[in-house]
Amino acid sequence: MSKERKVIELNPPSYKGTHERIVSQGHECEYCHGNGWFWGRDANWESVKVPCPICQGKKEMKAIIEITWLPDNEKTTKK
Ligand SMILES: [Zn+2]
């Protein structure tokens, strides 16, 4: 089955800055497979819908990627 793939292309900043923040939204929660909830039991042992603990019932997740750019002082020399 086809699957959408998200890739980050790294480009050093062209402005004066060392930090970047990328927010990637719309990722289906894999923990609940996009359902947003699971079947659980309440105090009377009745079936109840329990929100997914990972996406909290939102069905989707977002990723916040923080990138810090630093001078490459520790570049290993190839022999
Ligand atoms: Zn979930």
N, CA, C, O and the ligand as a Tripos MOL2 file, in Angstrom:
@<TRIPOS>MOLECULE
protein
  317   315    80     0     0
PROTEIN
NO_CHARGES

@<TRIPOS>ATOM
      1 N           0.8350   -1.1990    0.0000 N.3       1 MET1
      2 CA          0.0000    0.0000    0.0000 C.3       1 MET1
      3 C           0.8720    1.2530    0.0000 C.2       1 MET1
      4 O           1.9090    1.3090    0.6610 O.2       1 MET1
      5 N           0.4370    2.2350   -0.7400 N.am      2 SER2
      6 CA          1.2000    3.4820   -0.8230 C.3       2 SER2
      7 C           1.2060    4.2000    0.5110 C.2       2 SER2
      8 O           0.2390    4.1520    1.2720 O.2       2 SER2
      9 N           2.2920    4.8490    0.7670 N.am      3 LYS3
     10 CA          2.3950    5.6020    2.0130 C.3       3 LYS3
     11 C           3.1040    6.9220    1.7430 C.2       3 LYS3
     12 O           4.1470    6.9670    1.0910 O.2       3 LYS3
     13 N           2.5070    8.0010    2.2640 N.am      4 GLU4
     14 CA          3.1260    9.3090    2.1100 C.3       4 GLU4
     15 C           4.3620    9.3790    3.0010 C.2       4 GLU4
     16 O           4.3420    8.9390    4.1500 O.2       4 GLU4
     17 N           5.4130    9.9260    2.4620 N.am      5 ARG5
     18 CA          6.6610    9.9880    3.2000 C.3       5 ARG5
     19 C           7.1080   11.4370    3.3030 C.2       5 ARG5
     20 O           7.1510   12.1520    2.3010 O.2       5 ARG5
     21 N           7.4370   11.8660    4.5020 N.am      6 LYS6
     22 CA          7.8930   13.2380    4.6880 C.3       6 LYS6
     23 C           9.3830   13.2390    4.9630 C.2       6 LYS6
     24 O           9.8810   12.4990    5.8120 O.2       6 LYS6
     25 N          10.0720   14.0780    4.2350 N.am      7 VAL7
     26 CA         11.5300   14.1350    4.3170 C.3       7 VAL7
     27 C          11.9330   15.5730    4.6410 C.2       7 VAL7
     28 O          11.3480   16.5230    4.1210 O.2       7 VAL7
     29 N          12.9240   15.7190    5.4930 N.am      8 ILE8
     30 CA         13.4540   17.0480    5.8080 C.3       8 ILE8
     31 C          14.7320   17.2450    5.0060 C.2       8 ILE8
     32 O          15.6590   16.4390    5.0780 O.2       8 ILE8
     33 N          14.7630   18.3270    4.2460 N.am      9 GLU9
     34 CA         15.9670   18.6760    3.5080 C.3       9 GLU9
     35 C          16.7220   19.7030    4.3350 C.2       9 GLU9
     36 O          16.2120   20.7900    4.6100 O.2       9 GLU9
     37 N          17.9390   19.3530    4.7290 N.am     10 LEU10
     38 CA         18.7200   20.2360    5.5840 C.3      10 LEU10
     39 C          19.5190   21.2230    4.7500 C.2      10 LEU10
     40 O          20.3150   20.8370    3.8950 O.2      10 LEU10
     41 N          19.2910   22.5020    5.0150 N.am     11 ASN11
     42 CA         20.0560   23.5530    4.3580 C.3      11 ASN11
     43 C          20.5240   24.5300    5.4240 C.2      11 ASN11
     44 O          19.7000   25.0670    6.1640 O.2      11 ASN11
     45 N          21.8200   24.7720    5.5200 N.am     12 PRO12
     46 CA         22.3090   25.7330    6.5130 C.3      12 PRO12
     47 C          21.6380   27.0860    6.3180 C.2      12 PRO12
     48 O          21.3400   27.4760    5.1890 O.2      12 PRO12
     49 N          21.3990   27.8060    7.4150 N.am     13 PRO13
     50 CA         20.6700   29.0740    7.3000 C.3      13 PRO13
     51 C          21.4030   30.1160    6.4820 C.2      13 PRO13
     52 O          22.6240   30.2500    6.5740 O.2      13 PRO13
     53 N          20.6500   30.8540    5.6800 N.am     14 SER14
     54 CA         21.2330   31.9380    4.8860 C.3      14 SER14
     55 C          21.0570   33.2690    5.6120 C.2      14 SER14
     56 O          21.4950   34.3130    5.1300 O.2      14 SER14
     57 N          20.4230   33.2200    6.7540 N.am     15 TYR15
     58 CA         20.2490   34.4100    7.5890 C.3      15 TYR15
     59 C          21.0800   34.2310    8.8510 C.2      15 TYR15
     60 O          21.6120   33.1500    9.1050 O.2      15 TYR15
     61 N          21.1900   35.2960    9.6420 N.am     16 LYS16
     62 CA         21.9850   35.2170   10.8610 C.3      16 LYS16
     63 C          21.1610   34.5290   11.9450 C.2      16 LYS16
     64 O          20.3540   35.1550   12.6330 O.2      16 LYS16
     65 N          21.3790   33.2870   12.0690 N.am     17 GLY17
     66 CA         20.6370   32.5270   13.0640 C.3      17 GLY17
     67 C          21.1730   31.1200   13.1370 C.2      17 GLY17
     68 O          21.7450   30.6070   12.1750 O.2      17 GLY17
     69 N          20.9860   30.5030   14.2800 N.am     18 THR18
     70 CA         21.5170   29.1580   14.4480 C.3      18 THR18
     71 C          20.4240   28.1470   14.7890 C.2      18 THR18
     72 O          20.6710   26.9440   14.8680 O.2      18 THR18
     73 N          19.2200   28.6600   14.9880 N.am     19 HIS19
     74 CA         18.1460   27.7480   15.3720 C.3      19 HIS19
     75 C          17.0170   27.7710   14.3560 C.2      19 HIS19
     76 O          16.6410   28.8150   13.8220 O.2      19 HIS19
     77 N          16.5010   26.5980   14.1140 N.am     20 GLU20
     78 CA         15.3700   26.4470   13.2110 C.3      20 GLU20
     79 C          14.3330   25.5980   13.8970 C.2      20 GLU20
     80 O          14.6580   24.7530   14.7310 O.2      20 GLU20
     81 N          13.1070   25.8190   13.5500 N.am     21 ARG21
     82 CA         12.0310   25.0290   14.1280 C.3      21 ARG21
     83 C          11.0730   24.6650   13.0120 C.2      21 ARG21
     84 O          10.5380   25.5300   12.3190 O.2      21 ARG21
     85 N          10.8720   23.4050   12.8580 N.am     22 ILE22
     86 CA          9.9760   22.9200   11.8200 C.3      22 ILE22
     87 C           8.8180   22.1950   12.5020 C.2      22 ILE22
     88 O           9.0340   21.3380   13.3590 O.2      22 ILE22
     89 N           7.6080   22.5370   12.1240 N.am     23 VAL23
     90 CA          6.4360   21.8510   12.6530 C.3      23 VAL23
     91 C           5.8040   21.0650   11.5120 C.2      23 VAL23
     92 O           5.4260   21.6210   10.4810 O.2      23 VAL23
     93 N           5.7020   19.7960   11.7190 N.am     24 SER24
     94 CA          5.1160   18.9330   10.7030 C.3      24 SER24
     95 C           3.8260   18.3310   11.2500 C.2      24 SER24
     96 O           3.8330   17.5830   12.2280 O.2      24 SER24
     97 N           2.7290   18.6720   10.6010 N.am     25 GLN25
     98 CA          1.4230   18.2380   11.1090 C.3      25 GLN25
     99 C           0.8030   17.1760   10.2160 C.2      25 GLN25
    100 O           1.2830   16.9000    9.1170 O.2      25 GLN25
    101 N          -0.2560   16.6010   10.7080 N.am     26 GLY26
    102 CA         -1.0330   15.6770    9.8900 C.3      26 GLY26
    103 C          -0.4810   14.2650    9.8340 C.2      26 GLY26
    104 O          -0.6660   13.5620    8.8410 O.2      26 GLY26
    105 N           0.1990   13.8460   10.8990 N.am     27 HIS27
    106 CA          0.6970   12.4750   10.9460 C.3      27 HIS27
    107 C          -0.3210   11.6070   11.6850 C.2      27 HIS27
    108 O          -0.6530   11.8740   12.8400 O.2      27 HIS27
    109 N          -0.8000   10.5900   11.0240 N.am     28 GLU28
    110 CA         -1.7710    9.7040   11.6800 C.3      28 GLU28
    111 C          -1.1240    9.0470   12.8920 C.2      28 GLU28
    112 O          -0.0050    8.5400   12.8150 O.2      28 GLU28
    113 N          -1.8360    9.0620   14.0030 N.am     29 CYS29
    114 CA         -1.3380    8.4350   15.2280 C.3      29 CYS29
    115 C          -1.2180    6.9270   14.9960 C.2      29 CYS29
    116 O          -2.1980    6.2590   14.6660 O.2      29 CYS29
    117 N          -0.0150    6.4080   15.1730 N.am     30 GLU30
    118 CA          0.1860    4.9820   14.9260 C.3      30 GLU30
    119 C          -0.1970    4.1470   16.1380 C.2      30 GLU30
    120 O          -0.4370    2.9450   16.0220 O.2      30 GLU30
    121 N          -0.2530    4.7820   17.2930 N.am     31 TYR31
    122 CA         -0.5940    4.0500   18.5150 C.3      31 TYR31
    123 C          -2.0360    3.5540   18.4610 C.2      31 TYR31
    124 O          -2.3230    2.4160   18.8320 O.2      31 TYR31
    125 N          -2.9450    4.4190   17.9950 N.am     32 CYS32
    126 CA         -4.3650    4.0380   17.9020 C.3      32 CYS32
    127 C          -4.7680    3.8400   16.4420 C.2      32 CYS32
    128 O          -5.9480    3.6490   16.1470 O.2      32 CYS32
    129 N          -3.8190    3.8830   15.5460 N.am     33 HIS33
    130 CA         -4.0590    3.7320   14.1030 C.3      33 HIS33
    131 C          -5.0890    4.7390   13.5860 C.2      33 HIS33
    132 O          -5.8950    4.4210   12.7110 O.2      33 HIS33
    133 N          -5.0520    5.9370   14.1280 N.am     34 GLY34
    134 CA         -5.9250    7.0040   13.6580 C.3      34 GLY34
    135 C          -7.3550    6.9280   14.1590 C.2      34 GLY34
    136 O          -8.2140    7.6790   13.6960 O.2      34 GLY34
    137 N          -7.6240    6.0280   15.1030 N.am     35 ASN35
    138 CA         -8.9820    5.9410   15.6550 C.3      35 ASN35
    139 C          -9.2420    7.0340   16.6910 C.2      35 ASN35
    140 O         -10.3440    7.5780   16.7650 O.2      35 ASN35
    141 N          -8.2410    7.3470   17.4740 N.am     36 GLY36
    142 CA         -8.3870    8.3620   18.5190 C.3      36 GLY36
    143 C          -8.8580    7.8160   19.8500 C.2      36 GLY36
    144 O          -8.8770    8.5330   20.8510 O.2      36 GLY36
    145 N          -9.2340    6.5620   19.8660 N.am     37 TRP37
    146 CA         -9.7340    5.9910   21.1210 C.3      37 TRP37
    147 C          -9.5750    4.4720   21.1240 C.2      37 TRP37
    148 O          -9.3310    3.8450   20.0930 O.2      37 TRP37
    149 N          -9.7200    3.9170   22.3010 N.am     38 PHE38
    150 CA         -9.7120    2.4610   22.4850 C.3      38 PHE38
    151 C         -10.9380    2.0730   23.2940 C.2      38 PHE38
    152 O         -11.5260    2.9060   23.9830 O.2      38 PHE38
    153 N         -11.3130    0.8270   23.2090 N.am     39 TRP39
    154 CA        -12.3600    0.3330   24.0970 C.3      39 TRP39
    155 C         -11.7610    0.0740   25.4690 C.2      39 TRP39
    156 O         -10.7270   -0.5810   25.5970 O.2      39 TRP39
    157 N         -12.4280    0.5990   26.4960 N.am     40 GLY40
    158 CA        -11.9880    0.3600   27.8710 C.3      40 GLY40
    159 C         -13.1880    0.0060   28.7260 C.2      40 GLY40
    160 O         -14.2960   -0.1500   28.2120 O.2      40 GLY40
    161 N         -12.9770   -0.1210   30.0170 N.am     41 ARG41
    162 CA        -14.0550   -0.4580   30.9550 C.3      41 ARG41
    163 C         -14.1800    0.6380   32.0020 C.2      41 ARG41
    164 O         -13.1790    1.1530   32.5010 O.2      41 ARG41
    165 N         -15.4060    0.9850   32.3260 N.am     42 ASP42
    166 CA        -15.6040    1.9510   33.4100 C.3      42 ASP42
    167 C         -15.7600    1.2060   34.7320 C.2      42 ASP42
    168 O         -15.5540   -0.0060   34.7920 O.2      42 ASP42
    169 N         -16.1260    1.9350   35.7990 N.am     43 ALA43
    170 CA        -16.2250    1.3490   37.1390 C.3      43 ALA43
    171 C         -17.2670    0.2350   37.1980 C.2      43 ALA43
    172 O         -17.1430   -0.6780   38.0150 O.2      43 ALA43
    173 N         -18.2950    0.2940   36.3440 N.am     44 ASN44
    174 CA        -19.3360   -0.7360   36.3280 C.3      44 ASN44
    175 C         -19.0420   -1.8270   35.2930 C.2      44 ASN44
    176 O         -19.9010   -2.6400   34.9510 O.2      44 ASN44
    177 N         -17.8200   -1.8130   34.8190 N.am     45 TRP45
    178 CA        -17.3570   -2.8060   33.8540 C.3      45 TRP45
    179 C         -18.1230   -2.7120   32.5300 C.2      45 TRP45
    180 O         -18.2700   -3.6970   31.8060 O.2      45 TRP45
    181 N         -18.6080   -1.4940   32.2340 N.am     46 GLU46
    182 CA        -19.2700   -1.2500   30.9630 C.3      46 GLU46
    183 C         -18.2090   -0.8330   29.9470 C.2      46 GLU46
    184 O         -17.2030   -0.2180   30.3000 O.2      46 GLU46
    185 N         -18.4450   -1.1740   28.6920 N.am     47 SER47
    186 CA        -17.5180   -0.7610   27.6440 C.3      47 SER47
    187 C         -17.6340    0.7400   27.3970 C.2      47 SER47
    188 O         -18.7240    1.2610   27.1600 O.2      47 SER47
    189 N         -16.5270    1.4060   27.4540 N.am     48 VAL48
    190 CA        -16.5000    2.8460   27.1980 C.3      48 VAL48
    191 C         -15.3400    3.1610   26.2610 C.2      48 VAL48
    192 O         -14.3230    2.4690   26.2340 O.2      48 VAL48
    193 N         -15.5300    4.2280   25.4990 N.am     49 LYS49
    194 CA        -14.4590    4.6820   24.6320 C.3      49 LYS49
    195 C         -13.4730    5.5120   25.4520 C.2      49 LYS49
    196 O         -13.8370    6.5170   26.0620 O.2      49 LYS49
    197 N         -12.2310    5.0700   25.4510 N.am     50 VAL50
    198 CA        -11.1880    5.7670   26.1960 C.3      50 VAL50
    199 C         -10.2860    6.4800   25.1830 C.2      50 VAL50
    200 O          -9.7650    5.8460   24.2660 O.2      50 VAL50
    201 N         -10.1020    7.7890   25.3420 N.am     51 PRO51
    202 CA         -9.2420    8.5120   24.3860 C.3      51 PRO51
    203 C          -7.8290    7.9260   24.3490 C.2      51 PRO51
    204 O          -7.2970    7.4840   25.3670 O.2      51 PRO51
    205 N          -7.2530    7.9340   23.1890 N.am     52 CYS52
    206 CA         -5.8880    7.4390   23.0090 C.3      52 CYS52
    207 C          -4.9400    8.2570   23.8860 C.2      52 CYS52
    208 O          -4.9730    9.4870   23.8450 O.2      52 CYS52
    209 N          -4.1000    7.5940   24.6740 N.am     53 PRO53
    210 CA         -3.1870    8.3370   25.5620 C.3      53 PRO53
    211 C          -2.0890    9.0830   24.8130 C.2      53 PRO53
    212 O          -1.4620    9.9880   25.3650 O.2      53 PRO53
    213 N          -1.8600    8.7160   23.5850 N.am     54 ILE54
    214 CA         -0.7690    9.3510   22.8330 C.3      54 ILE54
    215 C          -1.2740   10.6020   22.0980 C.2      54 ILE54
    216 O          -0.7070   11.6830   22.2540 O.2      54 ILE54
    217 N          -2.3360   10.4530   21.2980 N.am     55 CYS55
    218 CA         -2.8430   11.6110   20.5420 C.3      55 CYS55
    219 C          -3.9850   12.2970   21.2850 C.2      55 CYS55
    220 O          -4.5120   13.3050   20.8140 O.2      55 CYS55
    221 N          -4.3650   11.7670   22.4270 N.am     56 GLN56
    222 CA         -5.4410   12.3270   23.2650 C.3      56 GLN56
    223 C          -6.7340   12.4970   22.4860 C.2      56 GLN56
    224 O          -7.4740   13.4610   22.6790 O.2      56 GLN56
    225 N          -6.9890   11.5430   21.6060 N.am     57 GLY57
    226 CA         -8.2300   11.5440   20.8490 C.3      57 GLY57
    227 C          -8.2090   12.3980   19.6000 C.2      57 GLY57
    228 O          -9.2150   12.4880   18.8960 O.2      57 GLY57
    229 N          -7.0730   13.0290   19.3100 N.am     58 LYS58
    230 CA         -6.9910   13.9200   18.1420 C.3      58 LYS58
    231 C          -6.7800   13.1580   16.8310 C.2      58 LYS58
    232 O          -6.9290   13.7280   15.7490 O.2      58 LYS58
    233 N          -6.4390   11.8950   16.9250 N.am     59 LYS59
    234 CA         -6.2120   11.0130   15.7710 C.3      59 LYS59
    235 C          -4.9230   11.3080   15.0080 C.2      59 LYS59
    236 O          -4.3500   10.4260   14.3680 O.2      59 LYS59
    237 N          -4.4910   12.5280   15.0850 N.am     60 GLU60
    238 CA         -3.2790   12.9030   14.3620 C.3      60 GLU60
    239 C          -2.2540   13.4880   15.3280 C.2      60 GLU60
    240 O          -2.5840   13.9800   16.4070 O.2      60 GLU60
    241 N          -1.0000   13.4140   14.8950 N.am     61 MET61
    242 CA          0.1030   13.9300   15.6940 C.3      61 MET61
    243 C           0.8380   14.9870   14.8810 C.2      61 MET61
    244 O           0.7780   15.0080   13.6510 O.2      61 MET61
    245 N           1.5250   15.8550   15.5940 N.am     62 LYS62
    246 CA          2.4120   16.7830   14.9100 C.3      62 LYS62
    247 C           3.8020   16.6030   15.4930 C.2      62 LYS62
    248 O           3.9640   16.2620   16.6640 O.2      62 LYS62
    249 N           4.7890   16.8350   14.6630 N.am     63 ALA63
    250 CA          6.1730   16.7210   15.1000 C.3      63 ALA63
    251 C           6.7870   18.1060   15.1160 C.2      63 ALA63
    252 O           6.6220   18.8820   14.1740 O.2      63 ALA63
    253 N           7.4910   18.4090   16.1810 N.am     64 ILE64
    254 CA          8.2270   19.6660   16.2610 C.3      64 ILE64
    255 C           9.7060   19.3120   16.2070 C.2      64 ILE64
    256 O          10.2340   18.6450   17.0960 O.2      64 ILE64
    257 N          10.3510   19.7620   15.1670 N.am     65 ILE65
    258 CA         11.7590   19.4300   14.9560 C.3      65 ILE65
    259 C          12.5750   20.6910   15.1710 C.2      65 ILE65
    260 O          12.3920   21.6930   14.4800 O.2      65 ILE65
    261 N          13.4700   20.6280   16.1300 N.am     66 GLU66
    262 CA         14.3270   21.7720   16.4320 C.3      66 GLU66
    263 C          15.7380   21.4640   15.9050 C.2      66 GLU66
    264 O          16.3170   20.4190   16.2030 O.2      66 GLU66
    265 N          16.2570   22.3820   15.1350 N.am     67 ILE67
    266 CA         17.5820   22.1970   14.5500 C.3      67 ILE67
    267 C          18.4960   23.3010   15.0500 C.2      67 ILE67
    268 O          18.1390   24.4790   15.0190 O.2      67 ILE67
    269 N          19.6750   22.9150   15.5100 N.am     68 THR68
    270 CA         20.6930   23.8780   15.9320 C.3      68 THR68
    271 C          21.8690   23.7740   14.9700 C.2      68 THR68
    272 O          22.4460   22.7040   14.7760 O.2      68 THR68
    273 N          22.2040   24.9000   14.3830 N.am     69 TRP69
    274 CA         23.3410   24.9380   13.4540 C.3      69 TRP69
    275 C          24.5650   25.4540   14.1870 C.2      69 TRP69
    276 O          24.5070   26.4850   14.8580 O.2      69 TRP69
    277 N          25.6730   24.7370   14.0600 N.am     70 LEU70
    278 CA         26.9240   25.1260   14.7020 C.3      70 LEU70
    279 C          28.0570   25.0050   13.7040 C.2      70 LEU70
    280 O          27.9870   24.2040   12.7710 O.2      70 LEU70
    281 N          29.1120   25.8030   13.8960 N.am     71 PRO71
    282 CA         30.2800   25.6500   13.0270 C.3      71 PRO71
    283 C          30.8440   24.2380   13.1690 C.2      71 PRO71
    284 O          30.8830   23.6800   14.2660 O.2      71 PRO71
    285 N          31.2680   23.6870   12.0770 N.am     72 ASP72
    286 CA         31.7630   22.3050   12.0930 C.3      72 ASP72
    287 C          33.2360   22.2850   12.4940 C.2      72 ASP72
    288 O          34.1250   22.1270   11.6570 O.2      72 ASP72
    289 N          33.4710   22.4500   13.7980 N.am     73 ASN73
    290 CA         34.8490   22.5020   14.2950 C.3      73 ASN73
    291 C          35.4720   21.1250   14.4600 C.2      73 ASN73
    292 O          36.6920   20.9640   14.4720 O.2      73 ASN73
    293 N          34.6000   20.1460   14.5870 N.am     74 GLU74
    294 CA         35.0980   18.8090   14.9120 C.3      74 GLU74
    295 C          35.0860   17.8870   13.7040 C.2      74 GLU74
    296 O          34.9590   16.6690   13.8320 O.2      74 GLU74
    297 N          35.2190   18.4830   12.5470 N.am     75 LYS75
    298 CA         35.1750   17.6670   11.3330 C.3      75 LYS75
    299 C          36.3590   16.6940   11.3110 C.2      75 LYS75
    300 O          37.5170   17.0800   11.4650 O.2      75 LYS75
    301 N          36.0280   15.4620   11.1190 N.am     76 THR76
    302 CA         37.0770   14.4480   11.0930 C.3      76 THR76
    303 C          37.7330   14.4450    9.7140 C.2      76 THR76
    304 O          37.0610   14.4480    8.6830 O.2      76 THR76
    305 N          39.0320   14.4390    9.7270 N.am     77 THR77
    306 CA         39.7690   14.4510    8.4500 C.3      77 THR77
    307 C          39.8690   13.0310    7.9150 C.2      77 THR77
    308 O          40.2070   12.0840    8.6240 O.2      77 THR77
    309 N          39.5620   12.9350    6.6500 N.am     78 LYS78
    310 CA         39.6400   11.6130    6.0010 C.3      78 LYS78
    311 C          41.0690   11.3440    5.5480 C.2      78 LYS78
    312 O          41.7480   12.2110    4.9980 O.2      78 LYS78
    313 N          41.4910   10.1390    5.7920 N.am     79 LYS79
    314 CA         42.8570    9.7720    5.3950 C.3      79 LYS79
    315 C          42.8430    9.1650    4.0000 C.2      79 LYS79
    316 O          43.8930    8.7890    3.4790 O.2      79 LYS79
    317 ZN         -3.8050    7.9700   18.9910 Zn       80 ZN80
@<TRIPOS>BOND
     1     1     2 1
     2     2     3 1
     3     3     4 2
     4     3     5 am
     5     5     6 1
     6     6     7 1
     7     7     8 2
     8     7     9 am
     9     9    10 1
    10    10    11 1
    11    11    12 2
    12    11    13 am
    13    13    14 1
    14    14    15 1
    15    15    16 2
    16    15    17 am
    17    17    18 1
    18    18    19 1
    19    19    20 2
    20    19    21 am
    21    21    22 1
    22    22    23 1
    23    23    24 2
    24    23    25 am
    25    25    26 1
    26    26    27 1
    27    27    28 2
    28    27    29 am
    29    29    30 1
    30    30    31 1
    31    31    32 2
    32    31    33 am
    33    33    34 1
    34    34    35 1
    35    35    36 2
    36    35    37 am
    37    37    38 1
    38    38    39 1
    39    39    40 2
    40    39    41 am
    41    41    42 1
    42    42    43 1
    43    43    44 2
    44    43    45 am
    45    45    46 1
    46    46    47 1
    47    47    48 2
    48    47    49 am
    49    49    50 1
    50    50    51 1
    51    51    52 2
    52    51    53 am
    53    53    54 1
    54    54    55 1
    55    55    56 2
    56    55    57 am
    57    57    58 1
    58    58    59 1
    59    59    60 2
    60    59    61 am
    61    61    62 1
    62    62    63 1
    63    63    64 2
    64    63    65 am
    65    65    66 1
    66    66    67 1
    67    67    68 2
    68    67    69 am
    69    69    70 1
    70    70    71 1
    71    71    72 2
    72    71    73 am
    73    73    74 1
    74    74    75 1
    75    75    76 2
    76    75    77 am
    77    77    78 1
    78    78    79 1
    79    79    80 2
    80    79    81 am
    81    81    82 1
    82    82    83 1
    83    83    84 2
    84    83    85 am
    85    85    86 1
    86    86    87 1
    87    87    88 2
    88    87    89 am
    89    89    90 1
    90    90    91 1
    91    91    92 2
    92    91    93 am
    93    93    94 1
    94    94    95 1
    95    95    96 2
    96    95    97 am
    97    97    98 1
    98    98    99 1
    99    99   100 2
   100    99   101 am
   101   101   102 1
   102   102   103 1
   103   103   104 2
   104   103   105 am
   105   105   106 1
   106   106   107 1
   107   107   108 2
   108   107   109 am
   109   109   110 1
   110   110   111 1
   111   111   112 2
   112   111   113 am
   113   113   114 1
   114   114   115 1
   115   115   116 2
   116   115   117 am
   117   117   118 1
   118   118   119 1
   119   119   120 2
   120   119   121 am
   121   121   122 1
   122   122   123 1
   123   123   124 2
   124   123   125 am
   125   125   126 1
   126   126   127 1
   127   127   128 2
   128   127   129 am
   129   129   130 1
   130   130   131 1
   131   131   132 2
   132   131   133 am
   133   133   134 1
   134   134   135 1
   135   135   136 2
   136   135   137 am
   137   137   138 1
   138   138   139 1
   139   139   140 2
   140   139   141 am
   141   141   142 1
   142   142   143 1
   143   143   144 2
   144   143   145 am
   145   145   146 1
   146   146   147 1
   147   147   148 2
   148   147   149 am
   149   149   150 1
   150   150   151 1
   151   151   152 2
   152   151   153 am
   153   153   154 1
   154   154   155 1
   155   155   156 2
   156   155   157 am
   157   157   158 1
   158   158   159 1
   159   159   160 2
   160   159   161 am
   161   161   162 1
   162   162   163 1
   163   163   164 2
   164   163   165 am
   165   165   166 1
   166   166   167 1
   167   167   168 2
   168   167   169 am
   169   169   170 1
   170   170   171 1
   171   171   172 2
   172   171   173 am
   173   173   174 1
   174   174   175 1
   175   175   176 2
   176   175   177 am
   177   177   178 1
   178   178   179 1
   179   179   180 2
   180   179   181 am
   181   181   182 1
   182   182   183 1
   183   183   184 2
   184   183   185 am
   185   185   186 1
   186   186   187 1
   187   187   188 2
   188   187   189 am
   189   189   190 1
   190   190   191 1
   191   191   192 2
   192   191   193 am
   193   193   194 1
   194   194   195 1
   195   195   196 2
   196   195   197 am
   197   197   198 1
   198   198   199 1
   199   199   200 2
   200   199   201 am
   201   201   202 1
   202   202   203 1
   203   203   204 2
   204   203   205 am
   205   205   206 1
   206   206   207 1
   207   207   208 2
   208   207   209 am
   209   209   210 1
   210   210   211 1
   211   211   212 2
   212   211   213 am
   213   213   214 1
   214   214   215 1
   215   215   216 2
   216   215   217 am
   217   217   218 1
   218   218   219 1
   219   219   220 2
   220   219   221 am
   221   221   222 1
   222   222   223 1
   223   223   224 2
   224   223   225 am
   225   225   226 1
   226   226   227 1
   227   227   228 2
   228   227   229 am
   229   229   230 1
   230   230   231 1
   231   231   232 2
   232   231   233 am
   233   233   234 1
   234   234   235 1
   235   235   236 2
   236   235   237 am
   237   237   238 1
   238   238   239 1
   239   239   240 2
   240   239   241 am
   241   241   242 1
   242   242   243 1
   243   243   244 2
   244   243   245 am
   245   245   246 1
   246   246   247 1
   247   247   248 2
   248   247   249 am
   249   249   250 1
   250   250   251 1
   251   251   252 2
   252   251   253 am
   253   253   254 1
   254   254   255 1
   255   255   256 2
   256   255   257 am
   257   257   258 1
   258   258   259 1
   259   259   260 2
   260   259   261 am
   261   261   262 1
   262   262   263 1
   263   263   264 2
   264   263   265 am
   265   265   266 1
   266   266   267 1
   267   267   268 2
   268   267   269 am
   269   269   270 1
   270   270   271 1
   271   271   272 2
   272   271   273 am
   273   273   274 1
   274   274   275 1
   275   275   276 2
   276   275   277 am
   277   277   278 1
   278   278   279 1
   279   279   280 2
   280   279   281 am
   281   281   282 1
   282   282   283 1
   283   283   284 2
   284   283   285 am
   285   285   286 1
   286   286   287 1
   287   287   288 2
   288   287   289 am
   289   289   290 1
   290   290   291 1
   291   291   292 2
   292   291   293 am
   293   293   294 1
   294   294   295 1
   295   295   296 2
   296   295   297 am
   297   297   298 1
   298   298   299 1
   299   299   300 2
   300   299   301 am
   301   301   302 1
   302   302   303 1
   303   303   304 2
   304   303   305 am
   305   305   306 1
   306   306   307 1
   307   307   308 2
   308   307   309 am
   309   309   310 1
   310   310   311 1
   311   311   312 2
   312   311   313 am
   313   313   314 1
   314   314   315 1
   315   315   316 2
@<TRIPOS>SUBSTRUCTURE
     1 MET1         2 RESIDUE 1 A MET
     2 SER2         6 RESIDUE 1 A SER
     3 LYS3        10 RESIDUE 1 A LYS
     4 GLU4        14 RESIDUE 1 A GLU
     5 ARG5        18 RESIDUE 1 A ARG
     6 LYS6        22 RESIDUE 1 A LYS
     7 VAL7        26 RESIDUE 1 A VAL
     8 ILE8        30 RESIDUE 1 A ILE
     9 GLU9        34 RESIDUE 1 A GLU
    10 LEU10       38 RESIDUE 1 A LEU
    11 ASN11       42 RESIDUE 1 A ASN
    12 PRO12       46 RESIDUE 1 A PRO
    13 PRO13       50 RESIDUE 1 A PRO
    14 SER14       54 RESIDUE 1 A SER
    15 TYR15       58 RESIDUE 1 A TYR
    16 LYS16       62 RESIDUE 1 A LYS
    17 GLY17       66 RESIDUE 1 A GLY
    18 THR18       70 RESIDUE 1 A THR
    19 HIS19       74 RESIDUE 1 A HIS
    20 GLU20       78 RESIDUE 1 A GLU
    21 ARG21       82 RESIDUE 1 A ARG
    22 ILE22       86 RESIDUE 1 A ILE
    23 VAL23       90 RESIDUE 1 A VAL
    24 SER24       94 RESIDUE 1 A SER
    25 GLN25       98 RESIDUE 1 A GLN
    26 GLY26      102 RESIDUE 1 A GLY
    27 HIS27      106 RESIDUE 1 A HIS
    28 GLU28      110 RESIDUE 1 A GLU
    29 CYS29      114 RESIDUE 1 A CYS
    30 GLU30      118 RESIDUE 1 A GLU
    31 TYR31      122 RESIDUE 1 A TYR
    32 CYS32      126 RESIDUE 1 A CYS
    33 HIS33      130 RESIDUE 1 A HIS
    34 GLY34      134 RESIDUE 1 A GLY
    35 ASN35      138 RESIDUE 1 A ASN
    36 GLY36      142 RESIDUE 1 A GLY
    37 TRP37      146 RESIDUE 1 A TRP
    38 PHE38      150 RESIDUE 1 A PHE
    39 TRP39      154 RESIDUE 1 A TRP
    40 GLY40      158 RESIDUE 1 A GLY
    41 ARG41      162 RESIDUE 1 A ARG
    42 ASP42      166 RESIDUE 1 A ASP
    43 ALA43      170 RESIDUE 1 A ALA
    44 ASN44      174 RESIDUE 1 A ASN
    45 TRP45      178 RESIDUE 1 A TRP
    46 GLU46      182 RESIDUE 1 A GLU
    47 SER47      186 RESIDUE 1 A SER
    48 VAL48      190 RESIDUE 1 A VAL
    49 LYS49      194 RESIDUE 1 A LYS
    50 VAL50      198 RESIDUE 1 A VAL
    51 PRO51      202 RESIDUE 1 A PRO
    52 CYS52      206 RESIDUE 1 A CYS
    53 PRO53      210 RESIDUE 1 A PRO
    54 ILE54      214 RESIDUE 1 A ILE
    55 CYS55      218 RESIDUE 1 A CYS
    56 GLN56      222 RESIDUE 1 A GLN
    57 GLY57      226 RESIDUE 1 A GLY
    58 LYS58      230 RESIDUE 1 A LYS
    59 LYS59      234 RESIDUE 1 A LYS
    60 GLU60      238 RESIDUE 1 A GLU
    61 MET61      242 RESIDUE 1 A MET
    62 LYS62      246 RESIDUE 1 A LYS
    63 ALA63      250 RESIDUE 1 A ALA
    64 ILE64      254 RESIDUE 1 A ILE
    65 ILE65      258 RESIDUE 1 A ILE
    66 GLU66      262 RESIDUE 1 A GLU
    67 ILE67      266 RESIDUE 1 A ILE
    68 THR68      270 RESIDUE 1 A THR
    69 TRP69      274 RESIDUE 1 A TRP
    70 LEU70      278 RESIDUE 1 A LEU
    71 PRO71      282 RESIDUE 1 A PRO
    72 ASP72      286 RESIDUE 1 A ASP
    73 ASN73      290 RESIDUE 1 A ASN
    74 GLU74      294 RESIDUE 1 A GLU
    75 LYS75      298 RESIDUE 1 A LYS
    76 THR76      302 RESIDUE 1 A THR
    77 THR77      306 RESIDUE 1 A THR
    78 LYS78      310 RESIDUE 1 A LYS
    79 LYS79      314 RESIDUE 1 A LYS
    80 ZN80       317 GROUP 0 **** ****
